[in-house]
Amino acid sequence: MSIDDLSWKVLVPVSVILLLIVFTSAYLIFSPSSAQLEHPISEPKIIEVYDNDNVLTGATYTFEPFILNLKNGSGILSLKVTISVFELQLPPYFNTAIPAYRDRIISIVTAYSANELLEREIRDRLQNDLVIQLNEVDKNGPEVVKVYFEEFVVR
């Protein structure tokens, strides 16, 4: 037996074993595990929930009271506003946006006259407008879902 015969007898089995190790490793690395096969990941589903009676509203924030001069000097409004947001807790950064929220409330409310604010339909429209406008103040902030007037006194 020559050295060439011996090297072929060793080289062929070692090569076969190395190839088996490489293919087995590749299979184990790139094939899905059994846990993944049993519980495939599905796409998240969006479920729309209509909350007509406001049962699902989240955290609330009450602003300091407002005393506002109304349109054309037609009167003064004492106003206490509470907002309800869609989240269970207000985020920590919410306090930094309060001045912007207050400014938006003042801008919108003072565009009305005292006579207009005495009408229920106008006050309802004002609440809806405030929801829309407050959500524009901080588009990354909590979604305002309801505005409550806790005090609303026109003088």
NUGUPA-925390 format. One record per atom (N, C-alpha, C, O, CB): x, y, z. Coordinates in pm, whole numbers, plus 50000, padded with zeros to 5 digits. Glycine has a CB too. Layout:
<atoms>
XYZ ...
</atoms>
This chain:
<atoms>
500834988450000 500005000050000 500885012450000 501775014050084 499054999950120 500625021149904 501435033049892 500805044649970 499695043650022 501615036849743 501525055249977 501065067050051 499875073249978 498965078650042 502205077450069 499875072749845 498765078349769 497475070749796 496415076949808 499085078149618 497535057649807 496345049749837 495815052949976 494605054049996 496655034749825 496725054450072 496335057350209 495685071150220 494705072750292 497555056350302 496225081050150 495645094450157 494245094950096 493385102050148 496555104450087 493995087549988 492665086949930 491695080150023 490535084350033 492695079649797 492135069550094 491255062350186 490895071050306 489825069350364 491925049350234 491745080150344 491455089250456 490735101750405 489795106550469 492785093150529 491155106950293 490615119450241 489145118250201 488365127450229 491435123850121 488745107450139 487355105850094 486395105150214 485425112650215 487205093250007 486615096550315 485675096350429 485635109550507 484575113850551 486045085050523 486795115850525 486835128650597 486045139150520 485315146950580 488305133350619 486175139550389 485435149050306 483935146550315 483155155950324 485885148050160 483525133950312 482115130450322 481565134850457 480465140350464 481895115250303 482315132650564 481865136650699 481765151850708 480815157150765 482855131150808 482735158950653 482685173650656 481485178950578 480825188350622 483985179450598 481215173050462 480045177150384 478745174650460 477845182950457 480025169850251 478645163250528 477455160350608 477285170550721 476165175050749 477545146150666 478365174250784 478305184150893 477835197750838 476995204350899 479705185650963 478385201850723 478005214750663 476535214850625 475825224450655 478885217750540 476055204150557 474645203750515 473695202850634 472625208950633 474415191950421 474065195350735 473225194150855 473135207650927 472055211650971 473785183250951 474265214550939 474265227751004 473405237550925 472625245050984 475695233151017 473555237750794 472755246750711 471275243850724 470465253050731 473185245750565 470915231150728 469505227450743 468965232350877 467865237950883 469335212250730 469705230250984 469255234351116 469155249551129 468275254751198 470195228851223 470055256551065 470055271151076 468925277450994 468245286651041 471395276851030 468715272550873 467785279250782 466385273250776 465505279050713 468355279150646 466155262050839 464805256250836 464005261250955 464575263951061 464875240750837 462675262750940 461855267451053 461835256851164 461825244751138 460405270651006 461835261751288 461785252451401 460385246651414 459435251651354 462215259351532 460265236251492 458955229951510 457985239251582 456785238751557 459095216851589 458495247651671 457615257151741 457025267151642 455865271051654 458395264651853 457825271351545 457315280651445 456265274051357 455315280651315 458455286151360 456425261351330 455455254451246 454145252351319 453075252851257 456015241151200 454205250051449 452985247651526 452175260551546 450945260151548 453325241651662 452845271751559 452185284551585 452665294951483 453495303351516 452465289451731 452155294351363 452605304051263 452195318151303 451135320251362 452055300551124 453025327751269 452745341851300 451775346951195 452025346051075 454055350451303 450665352251242 449675357651149 449775372851148 450335378951239 448245353051188 449225378651047 449195393151036 448285398751146 447255392751176 448705397550893 448655410251205 447755416151305 446445420551239 446425424851124 448425428251374 445375419251313 444075423051261 443625435751330 443785437351451 443025411851282 443075444751254 442555457251308 441055455451327 440325451951234 442865469451214 440615458051449 439205456751481 438695470651517 439215476851610 438955446551597 437715475451446 437135488451477 436025486651580 435145478151566 436595495251349 436095494851683 435105494351790 434425507951796 435105518151808 435745490551927 433125508151788 432375520651799 431915522151942 431265513251997 431175520851700 432255533252001 431995535752143 431025547452155 431395558352200 433315538652220 429785545152116 428795555952116 428475561252255 428125572952269 427535551152052 428605552852357 428285557452492 429535560652574 429465562052697 427455546852564 430685561652507 431955565752569 432395556852685 432965561652782 431835579752618 432125544052674 432545534752778 434045532152771 434685529552874 431775521452765 434615532852652 436015529252633 436985540852644 438175539052615 436175522852501 436535552452685 437445563752692 438495561352799 438265553952895 436685576752721 439625567652781 440755565052869 440975576152970 440055580853035 442005563152789 442245580152980 442645590053079 442015603653049 441635606552936 444185591353082 441915611653152 441375625153135 442375635353189 443225632253272 440005626653208 442255647553139 443055658653189 442145670853198 441455674253102 444285661353097 442165677453314 441365689553335 442305701553332 443255702453410 440575688953470 442025710753242 442815722953230 442455732453342 441355731953397 442605729653093 443395741153375 443095752053468 441955760153405 441875761053283 444365760953497 441085766153487 439955773753432 440395785053339 441455791053356 439105779353545 439545787753242 439755798653147 438765809853179 437615807153214 439575793652999 439195822153169 438305833753171 438615841253042 439705846853027 438495842953301 437655841252949 437925845852813 437025857252771 435825857252801 437775834352716 437585866952701 436805877352636 436295871552506 437065866152426 437645890452613 435005872652483 434415866852363 434445876652247 434805888252263 432985862552390 434075871752131 434125879052005 433445892752016 432345893952071 433465870851893 434115902951965 433595916751960 433215922152097 432335930752106 432395917251869 433845917452204 433535922352338 432125919352383 431575926352467 433765937152344 431535908752326 430125905652355 429905899152491 428765897352533 429585896552248 430955895752559 430805889652691 432085883152737 433115883252669 429685879552689 431985877352856 433105870152916 432645855852942 431525853652987 433605877053048 433505846452913 433185832352935 434105826653041 435325827153028 433295824252804 433505821053147 434265813353245 434105798753202 432995793653191 433745815753395 435225792253178 435195779053116 436165769653186 437315773253213 435535779952966 435685757653215 436555747053267 436415735253172 435325729953153 436185743153417 437545731153113 437555720853010 438315708553059 439385709553118 438185726152879 437715696853034 438385684053057 438385676552926 437385675952855 437685675753171 439535670752894 439595662352774 439785647852815 440395644752917 440755666952680 439245639052734 439415624752751 440205619752632 439895623052517 438045617252765 441235611752659 442085606652551 441885591652537 441345585152626 443565609952577 442335586252425 442125572252392 443055562952469 442855550852467 442325570152244 444045568252537 445015560052608 444665559152755 443995567852810 446435565652590 445125548352819 444795546252959 445515555953051 445005559553157 445135532152999 446705560353010 447455570053088 447985580852995 448295578252878 448625563253166 448085592853048 448695603552970 450205601252967 450795597953070 448345617553029 450845603052851 452285601052845 453005611952925 452475622852943 452775601152700 454205608952974 454935618753056 455175632052985 455215642453050 456255612853099 455355631852855 455635644152782 454395652752760 454505663752706 456265640852648 453225648052800 451975655352777 452025669252838 451515678852779 450795647552833 452625670552956 452685683653023 453375694252940 453075706152954 453385682253156 454295690252855 454995700252773 454095705852664 454365716652611 456255694052710 453025698752629 452115703352523 450935711352578 450165716852499 451595691352445 450785712252709 449635719152768 449515733752721 448415737952688 449735718752921 450595741452717 450435755252668 449885755852525 449085764752493 451775762452673 450295746752440 449785746552302 448305742752299 447535748452222 450595736752215 447905733252384 446485729452393 445665741352442 444605744452386 446295717252487 446145748152548 445415759552602 445285770552496 444225776652481 446115765052728 446355773152423 446325783352319 445285780052212 444555788852167 447715784852255 445225767452174 444255763452070 442835765052123 441955769652050 444505748852025 442605761252248 441265762852308 440865777552308 439745781052270 441225757052452 441775786252352 441485800652357 441175805952218 440225813552200 442675808352419 441975802152120 441765807051983 440415803151928 439745811151863 442855801851891 440015791051954 438755786051898 437555792051971 436605796551908 438695770651905 437595792152103 436435796652181 436195811552164 435045815852156 436625793352329 437245819452158 437055834052149 436595838552011 436345850451990 438355841152184 436475829351918 435935832851785 434405833351788 433785837151689 436415822651680 433805829551900 432345829551915 431905841451998 432655846552081 431865816451980 430685845851973 430095856652053 429305850552169 429025838552171 429165865751965 428965858952264 428195854252379 426855848452335 426435838052385 427975865752480 426165855152241 424865850252194 424995836652126 424135827952143 424245860352097 426045834752050 426245821751983 426445810652086 425905799652070 427455822451887 427225813352189 427525802852287 426345799552377 426385789652450 428705807152373 425295807652373 424095804452451 423265793652383 422365787952445 423255816952473 423535790952255 422795780752181 423445767052200 424655765452184 422715784452031 422625757152233 423125743552259 423835737552138 424865731052152 421955734452301 423295739652019 423895733951898 425295739551876 426205732551831 422995736751775 425455752351906 426765758751889 427755752851988 428895750151952 426655774151907 427325750852112 428235744952213 428625730752173 429775726752192 427575744952353 427665722952119 427985709452074 428995709751959 429935701851955 426705702152029 428775719051866 429715720351755 431095724751804 432115720251753 429175730451652 431105733451904 432355737951963 433125726252024 434335725152006 432095748752069 432425717552094 433085705752152 433695696952042 434835692452054 432075697452236 432945694651936 433465686551825 434655693351757 435635686751722 432355683751722 434555706451737 435675713851677 436915712951765 438035711551715 435285728551655 436715713951895 437865713051986 438535699351978 439765698551981 437425715752130 437755688651967 438355675351954 439245674851831 440395670351838 437245664351945 438735679651719 439495679451594 440755688051605 441845683751568 438615684251476 440585700151655 441705709551662 442755705451765 443955707451742 441195723451694 442335699751876 443315695351977 444125683551926 445285681951964 442605691652108 443535675351842 444305664251784 445315669351681 446285662451649 443355654151717 445105681451630 446065687451538 447255693551611 448315695351552 445385697951453 447085696751739 448155703151815 449385694151824 450505698551798 447665706851956 449185681651860 450295672251877 449905659251808 449275650551869 450635669852029 450275657851683 449845646151605 450435633151657 449895622451629 450225647851459 451525633851733 452115621851791 451655619651934 452005609651997 453635622751786 450875628851985 450405627852123 449185618952133 448755612952034 450105641552179 448615618152253 447435609852272 446235615452194 446075627552182 447085608752421 445415606552142 444245610752064 443145615552157 442685608152244 443735599151975 442725627852139 441615633452216 440325627852158 440075629052038 441615649352213 439505621752243 438265615752193 437015623452237 435965622152176 438155601352240 437145631452343 435975638652392 436435651052467 437455651052535 435095629552485 435655661652453 435885673952528 434655676252614 433525676052565 436165686252434 434885678452743 433785680952838 433895695252888 434975700152920 433825670852957 432755701952895 432695715052958 432185712953100 431005710053121 431775725052877 433075714353197 432655712553336 432035725253392 431135724653476 433835708453422 432505736453346 431895749453380 431805757353250 432745757753170 432735757253492 430665763653233 430455771453109 429505782753145 428285781353139 429855762452990 430085794153183 429275805453229 429575817653142 430695822753140 429555808553380 428545822053070 428675833952986 428135845753065 427025845253118 427915832352850 428925856653073 428495868753142 428515880553049 428185891653090 429385871553263 
</atoms>
